[in-house]
Amino acid sequence: MADKVSPYDSRIQYKTANLNGVTYSYILAEPASKPKNTVVLVHGWPDLSLGWRYQIPLLTSMGFRVLVPDMMGYGGTDSPEPLSYYTYKRAADDIAELARQVGAPSIILGGHDWGGAIVYRIALWYPKLVSALFSVCTPYHSPRSQFMDATKAPNFKYQLQLRGPDVQAHILGEEKLRQFLNALYGGRGPNGELGFNTTEGCNFEVLPKIGPTRLLTNEEMDFYVKRYAIHGMRGPLNWYRTQELNFEDEKEMAKNIEGFKFKMPVLFIAGTKDAALPPAISHGMDMWFESLTRREVNTSHWALWEKPAEVNKHITEFLSDKSE
Ligand SMILES: O=C(NCCCc1ccccc1)N[C@H]1CC[C@H](OCc2c(F)cccc2F)CC1
């Protein structure tokens, strides 16, 4: 079984940093010897910095210093009201500021899910800062000159519900948060029913019958519930409400995107059974990269926890010549 850090593991420290006026909480994990490179890991929705628990020990054992923030609105990080705090550009600015504060002239980025979409954006806005990046599950989608509502795609229909008021209004308090997270992480009802699917999103009637997910221990789930209870679901859901703001931020960039290619090495790991991000949607992304490595793992959306050994094998191969 792949090694993982526990919520209160002696190998990690929880630090805070003021990034452009927002207080972020982040996990710091340091290697035994002096690190030559810094890795920043960006989690997705609905997740936390601990979502990288199976990857943190691997990366410190390779000699990297590892920083894993709770992203805007999550866990120990502030959850401001304005939607402008939940854009790709804001996340990129904050990660660049974190790198500056810890004295990292360049960083290696890793992202899962929304964190995968974010790491491509950090590399777009701060190309000199990013020496390499990997994305688990999330393919690249280029800035568009025309606004494209992603919820049109059948596998993205759940985003309509997440953008709306219902989840924010229903998922209140620790018990509902636990049911919700169990549903998202594959917990089943007594007859095998799911509490969340990609066409409708969350089924509130079924939630109370959803059993515990197999992907987290009770201790891990207790930690997740405590961290989500700090702010509730408003912050995490705001990430689904910024498509128009992201489009505005990237309009200029979209005009000059002709012939653009990412220069740093990039690894994309697809989950063959990811219902939200099926491998097919990564078709055609190769054109945006000078050096793209593609890998597939037979796993659901929760690749980091479901097949950690396979995911870690690909990350190790990709980073082995970058930890010098
Ligand atoms: O919603 C997300 N994760 C929650 C998954 C919930 C779930 C759990 C278990 C089972 C099924 C579902 N992730 C987002 C991450 C950003 C993505 O947007 C970027 C984007 C485009 F807009 C267009 C093309 C590719 C592309 F990556 C859209 C999905």
Ligand as a Chemical Component Dictionary entry (heavy atoms), coordinates in Angstrom:
data_LIG
# 
_chem_comp.id                   LIG 
_chem_comp.type                 NON-POLYMER 
_chem_comp.pdbx_formal_charge   0 
_chem_comp.three_letter_code    LIG 
# 
loop_
_chem_comp_atom.comp_id 
_chem_comp_atom.atom_id 
_chem_comp_atom.alt_atom_id 
_chem_comp_atom.type_symbol 
_chem_comp_atom.charge 
_chem_comp_atom.model_Cartn_x 
_chem_comp_atom.model_Cartn_y 
_chem_comp_atom.model_Cartn_z 
_chem_comp_atom.pdbx_ordinal 
LIG O1  O1  O 0 -16.048 19.671 -11.607 1  
LIG C1  C1  C 0 -14.965 19.179 -11.393 2  
LIG N1  N1  N 0 -14.759 18.232 -10.447 3  
LIG C2  C2  C 0 -15.835 17.701 -9.657  4  
LIG C3  C3  C 0 -16.073 16.265 -10.093 5  
LIG C4  C4  C 0 -17.223 15.696 -9.297  6  
LIG C5  C5  C 0 -17.331 14.241 -9.574  7  
LIG C6  C6  C 0 -16.814 13.333 -8.662  8  
LIG C7  C7  C 0 -16.920 11.969 -8.919  9  
LIG C8  C8  C 0 -17.534 11.506 -10.063 10 
LIG C9  C9  C 0 -18.046 12.414 -10.984 11 
LIG C10 C10 C 0 -17.967 13.778 -10.724 12 
LIG N2  N2  N 0 -13.860 19.516 -12.101 13 
LIG C11 C11 C 0 -13.854 20.540 -13.110 14 
LIG C12 C12 C 0 -12.399 20.964 -13.309 15 
LIG C13 C13 C 0 -12.309 22.045 -14.356 16 
LIG C14 C14 C 0 -12.950 21.581 -15.638 17 
LIG O2  O2  O 0 -13.049 22.696 -16.497 18 
LIG C15 C15 C 0 -11.972 22.834 -17.378 19 
LIG C16 C16 C 0 -12.280 22.149 -18.691 20 
LIG C17 C17 C 0 -13.206 22.680 -19.576 21 
LIG F1  F1  F 0 -13.938 23.705 -19.175 22 
LIG C18 C18 C 0 -13.400 22.111 -20.843 23 
LIG C19 C19 C 0 -12.648 20.989 -21.218 24 
LIG C20 C20 C 0 -11.728 20.430 -20.313 25 
LIG C21 C21 C 0 -11.580 21.016 -19.049 26 
LIG F2  F2  F 0 -10.742 20.482 -18.158 27 
LIG C22 C22 C 0 -14.370 21.084 -15.440 28 
LIG C23 C23 C 0 -14.444 19.995 -14.397 29 
# 
loop_
_chem_comp_bond.comp_id 
_chem_comp_bond.atom_id_1 
_chem_comp_bond.atom_id_2 
_chem_comp_bond.value_order 
_chem_comp_bond.pdbx_ordinal 
LIG O1  C1  DOUB 1  
LIG C1  N1  SING 2  
LIG C1  N2  SING 3  
LIG N1  C2  SING 4  
LIG C2  C3  SING 5  
LIG C3  C4  SING 6  
LIG C4  C5  SING 7  
LIG C5  C6  SING 8  
LIG C5  C10 DOUB 9  
LIG C6  C7  DOUB 10 
LIG C7  C8  SING 11 
LIG C8  C9  DOUB 12 
LIG C9  C10 SING 13 
LIG N2  C11 SING 14 
LIG C11 C12 SING 15 
LIG C11 C23 SING 16 
LIG C12 C13 SING 17 
LIG C13 C14 SING 18 
LIG C14 O2  SING 19 
LIG C14 C22 SING 20 
LIG O2  C15 SING 21 
LIG C15 C16 SING 22 
LIG C16 C17 SING 23 
LIG C16 C21 DOUB 24 
LIG C17 F1  SING 25 
LIG C17 C18 DOUB 26 
LIG C18 C19 SING 27 
LIG C19 C20 DOUB 28 
LIG C20 C21 SING 29 
LIG C21 F2  SING 30 
LIG C22 C23 SING 31 
# 
